[in-house]
């Protein structure tokens, strides 16, 4: 039974997942090698909880209890990353993720479940390189994690049924809607969503329409958010990385070719809401 959760990576996704876990009643540790990132995550979580009090969605007593369940570590604190479930939410580089899981496997017991929040990297390839691959799977949250209800529980051919069941139950306790899927390029959502982003970018490349026009049209036809507003929310670096990953994994089909427009946004640091500038400008 999962009672404690450790989230490795205190970026936007990691801090959001840690908040969700603590709100669901889990004793939660948030770790990042960068102390500044950990402090920023703490401030973000505290600000989010204060906002929930203002909106009367939680009480002051709830806030106190949630914060008491949260602890933060950075730098050399990886040795303290012991939990029933460890969720990795670090940079999308296979080698870095593999090294982290190898360290965590040394620190934790055989019963600990490991999960990756990767958006598109091959979980099977990761599972084959770490100890006890039967206790490893994907647990893919969507941004912003406290608000988005869907979670993909992604299993590899090596994942045990017990691991799948435990992750599904944990997602439900967090108030999420878990969807089980096999490891595949982009899993379900990112595979289906690629044309939404890429075709919109093609229209801009071909000067058929601009960002805001395409967004207005899509929103007017029933989409909650246009493709460019959505890419800014997700982060253009993350969205571009997923596009590249799916493109390569699918054998480089022309229809999934990553856009040079988004590549330029990433090079310029115009990553969207988190940097204050993407396809639109935002107040920080």
C-alpha positions in Angstrom: 0.0 0.0 0.0 1.4 3.4 -1.0 1.6 5.8 1.9 4.7 7.9 1.1 5.6 9.5 -2.2 8.8 11.1 -3.3 8.8 13.4 -6.4 12.2 13.9 -8.0 12.4 17.2 -10.0 10.9 20.4 -8.6 10.0 22.1 -11.9 6.5 23.0 -12.9 5.4 19.4 -13.2 7.2 18.1 -10.2 5.9 20.7 -7.9 2.4 20.3 -9.2 2.5 16.5 -8.7 3.9 17.0 -5.1 1.1 19.4 -4.3 -1.5 16.9 -5.6 0.0 14.0 -3.6 0.1 16.0 -0.4 -3.5 17.2 -0.9 -4.5 13.5 -1.4 -3.1 12.6 2.1 0.3 11.2 1.1 3.4 12.0 3.1 5.3 13.7 0.3 9.0 14.6 -0.3 9.9 16.9 -3.2 13.6 16.7 -4.2 15.7 18.6 -6.7 19.4 18.9 -7.2 19.0 22.7 -7.5 18.1 24.3 -4.1 16.8 27.4 -5.9 14.3 25.2 -7.8 13.2 23.6 -4.6 12.6 26.9 -3.0 10.7 28.2 -6.0 8.5 25.1 -5.9 7.8 25.6 -2.2 6.7 29.2 -2.8 4.6 28.1 -5.7 2.8 25.4 -3.7 2.2 27.8 -0.8 0.8 30.4 -3.2 -1.5 27.8 -4.8 -2.8 26.7 -1.5 -3.4 30.3 -0.4 -5.4 30.8 -3.6 -7.5 27.7 -2.9 -8.4 29.2 0.6 -9.4 32.4 -1.0 -11.7 30.5 -3.4 -13.1 28.5 -0.4 -12.0 25.2 -1.9 -9.9 24.3 1.2 -9.8 25.6 4.7 -6.9 27.1 6.7 -6.8 23.8 8.6 -6.6 21.9 5.4 -3.7 24.1 4.3 -1.8 23.5 7.5 -2.3 19.7 7.2 -1.2 19.7 3.6 2.0 21.7 4.3 2.8 19.4 7.3 2.8 16.4 4.9 5.3 18.1 2.6 9.0 18.2 3.0 11.7 19.5 0.6 15.3 18.4 -0.1 18.0 19.5 -2.5 21.6 18.9 -3.5 23.0 15.9 -1.7 19.6 15.0 -0.2 19.0 12.2 -2.8 20.0 9.7 -0.1 16.8 10.7 1.7 14.6 9.9 -1.3 13.0 6.8 0.2 9.3 6.2 -0.3 6.7 3.6 -1.3 6.3 5.4 -4.7 8.9 7.6 -6.4 7.8 9.7 -9.3 10.5 11.1 -11.6 9.9 14.5 -13.3 13.3 15.6 -14.4 14.8 16.6 -17.8 13.7 14.6 -20.8 17.1 12.9 -21.3 17.2 9.1 -21.2 20.7 8.8 -19.8 19.9 11.3 -17.0 16.7 9.4 -16.0 18.5 6.1 -16.1 21.2 7.3 -13.8 18.7 8.7 -11.4 16.7 5.4 -11.2 19.9 3.4 -10.7 20.7 5.6 -7.7 17.2 5.4 -6.3 17.2 1.6 -6.7 20.3 1.5 -4.5 18.6 3.6 -1.8 15.2 2.0 -1.7 13.9 -1.4 -1.0 12.6 -3.9 -3.5 9.0 -3.0 -2.9 9.4 0.6 -3.9 7.5 1.5 -7.1 9.2 3.7 -9.6 7.3 5.9 -12.1 8.4 8.3 -14.8 6.3 11.4 -15.8 8.0 11.4 -19.2 5.8 12.8 -22.0 7.2 10.6 -24.8 10.5 8.8 -24.1 10.5 5.0 -24.4 9.6 3.5 -21.0 10.5 0.0 -22.2 14.1 1.1 -23.0 14.4 2.6 -19.5 12.9 -0.4 -17.8 15.4 -2.7 -19.5 18.3 -0.8 -17.9 17.1 -0.6 -14.3 16.8 -3.2 -11.5 13.4 -4.8 -10.9 11.7 -3.6 -14.1 8.4 -5.2 -13.0 8.0 -2.3 -10.5 8.5 0.4 -13.1 5.9 2.2 -15.2 4.9 5.6 -16.5 2.7 7.9 -14.6 2.1 10.8 -17.0 0.4 13.9 -15.5 -0.6 16.9 -17.6 0.2 20.5 -16.9 -1.0 22.1 -14.7 -1.0 18.9 -12.6 -3.3 20.3 -9.8 -6.0 21.1 -12.3 -5.8 18.5 -15.1 -7.7 15.3 -14.2 -6.3 12.9 -16.7 -3.3 10.7 -15.9 -1.8 8.1 -18.2 -0.7 4.9 -16.5 1.8 3.6 -19.0 2.9 0.0 -18.7 5.8 -1.8 -20.5 6.0 -5.5 -21.3 7.9 -5.9 -18.0 5.5 -4.0 -15.7 3.7 -6.2 -13.2 0.0 -6.2 -12.7 0.5 -5.3 -9.1 2.5 -2.2 -10.1 -0.2 -1.1 -12.6 -3.0 -1.6 -10.0 -1.0 0.3 -7.3 -0.4 3.3 -9.7 -4.0 3.3 -10.8 -5.2 3.4 -7.2 -2.8 6.2 -6.3 -3.9 8.3 -9.3 -7.6 7.8 -8.2 -6.7 8.8 -4.6 -5.2 12.0 -6.0 -8.6 12.7 -7.6 -7.4 11.9 -11.1 -8.9 9.9 -13.9 -6.3 7.2 -14.7 -6.2 5.7 -18.2 -4.1 2.6 -18.8 -2.1 2.3 -22.0 0.9 0.4 -23.5 4.2 2.1 -23.9 4.2 3.6 -27.4 5.5 6.8 -29.0 3.7 9.7 -27.4 1.5 7.2 -25.5 -2.2 8.2 -26.2 -2.6 12.0 -25.7 0.7 13.2 -27.1 0.3 11.0 -30.1 -3.2 12.1 -30.9 -2.4 15.8 -30.2 0.6 16.1 -32.5 -1.5 17.0 -35.6 -3.3 19.7 -33.6 0.0 21.5 -32.9 1.9 20.7 -36.1 -0.8 21.5 -38.6 -1.4 24.8 -36.9 2.3 25.5 -37.1 2.3 24.5 -40.8 -0.5 27.1 -41.5 1.8 29.8 -40.0 4.8 28.5 -41.9 2.8 28.8 -45.1 1.5 32.3 -44.1 -2.1 31.2 -44.4 -2.9 32.6 -41.0 -1.2 33.9 -37.8 -1.1 32.5 -34.3 -4.0 34.5 -32.8 -6.3 33.9 -35.8 -5.8 30.2 -35.6 -6.4 30.2 -31.9 -9.6 32.2 -32.2 -11.0 29.9 -34.9 -10.2 26.8 -33.0 -11.7 28.2 -29.8 -14.8 29.4 -31.6 -15.4 25.9 -32.9 -15.4 24.4 -29.5 -11.8 23.8 -28.5 -11.2 25.0 -25.0 -7.8 26.4 -25.9 -6.2 27.1 -29.3 -3.0 25.3 -30.2 -0.7 28.3 -29.6 -2.1 29.2 -26.3 -1.9 25.5 -25.3 1.7 25.2 -26.4 2.5 28.3 -24.3 0.8 26.7 -21.3 2.6 23.4 -21.8 6.0 25.0 -22.5 7.4 25.3 -26.0 10.5 23.4 -24.9 8.5 20.5 -23.6 6.1 20.5 -26.6 9.0 20.7 -29.1 10.9 17.8 -27.4 7.8 15.6 -27.5 7.4 16.4 -31.2 11.0 15.5 -31.9 10.7 12.3 -29.9 7.5 11.1 -31.6 8.9 12.0 -35.0 12.0 9.9 -34.5 10.2 7.0 -32.9 7.7 6.9 -35.8 10.4 6.8 -38.5 10.4 10.5 -39.4 7.2 10.7 -41.4 6.8 14.1 -43.1 3.4 14.6 -41.4 5.1 14.6 -38.0 8.0 16.8 -38.9 8.8 19.2 -36.0 8.3 22.9 -36.9 11.2 25.3 -37.3 9.0 28.0 -35.9 8.8 26.2 -32.6 12.5 25.3 -32.7 13.3 29.0 -33.0 11.0 29.8 -30.0 13.0 27.3 -28.0 16.4 28.7 -29.1 15.3 32.2 -28.2 14.0 31.1 -24.7 10.4 32.0 -25.6 9.0 29.0 -23.8 5.5 30.4 -23.0 3.9 31.3 -19.7 6.8 30.1 -17.6 9.2 32.6 -19.2 6.6 35.4 -19.8 6.9 35.1 -23.6 6.1 32.5 -26.2 3.6 33.0 -29.0 2.1 35.6 -26.7 3.4 37.8 -23.8 2.4 37.1 -20.2 2.7 39.0 -16.9 5.2 37.4 -14.6 
